[in-house]
Amino acid sequence: MRKAGRNFFFPAFAALYYEEFWPFYVRQHSKAATRVWHFIGTSFVMAVSSY
């Protein structure tokens, strides 16, 4: 895996390349609470942007 500089928005990650990010993303979205928050956030943005 490649290494990159420190990421300003996600300091916990040294690099956010696809092969490093995808397993993390899948693990996080296997949790019901994460899916609920994702749905709430997406719904909120869609509601605000359609207003």
C-alpha positions as CSV (number, residue, x, y, z in Angstrom):
1,M,0.0,0.0,0.0
2,R,1.1,3.5,-0.7
3,K,1.7,6.1,1.9
4,A,0.7,9.7,1.7
5,G,1.0,12.8,3.8
6,R,-1.3,13.4,6.7
7,N,-4.9,14.1,5.6
8,F,-6.4,17.3,7.0
9,F,-10.0,16.2,7.0
10,F,-9.4,12.7,8.3
11,P,-6.3,12.8,10.5
12,A,-6.7,9.2,11.7
13,F,-5.8,8.1,8.2
14,A,-2.3,8.4,6.8
15,A,-3.7,7.8,3.3
16,L,-7.1,7.5,1.8
17,Y,-6.4,5.4,-1.3
18,Y,-9.2,3.2,-2.5
19,E,-7.6,-0.1,-1.5
20,E,-7.2,1.2,2.0
21,F,-10.5,3.1,2.3
22,W,-12.9,0.5,0.9
23,P,-12.5,-2.2,3.6
24,F,-12.9,0.5,6.3
25,Y,-16.0,1.8,4.5
26,V,-17.6,-1.6,4.2
27,R,-16.9,-2.4,7.9
28,Q,-18.4,0.9,9.1
29,H,-21.5,0.4,7.0
30,S,-22.0,-3.1,8.3
31,K,-23.1,-1.5,11.5
32,A,-26.8,-0.6,11.7
33,A,-26.2,2.7,13.5
34,T,-23.9,3.9,10.8
35,R,-26.5,3.1,8.1
36,V,-29.2,4.9,10.0
37,W,-27.0,8.1,10.4
38,H,-26.0,7.9,6.7
39,F,-29.7,7.7,5.8
40,I,-30.6,10.6,8.1
41,G,-27.8,12.8,6.7
42,T,-28.6,12.0,3.1
43,S,-32.3,12.6,3.7
44,F,-31.5,15.9,5.3
45,V,-29.3,17.1,2.5
46,M,-31.9,16.0,-0.1
47,A,-34.7,17.8,1.8
48,V,-32.6,21.0,2.2
49,S,-31.4,21.0,-1.4
50,S,-34.9,20.5,-2.8
51,Y,-36.3,23.4,-0.8
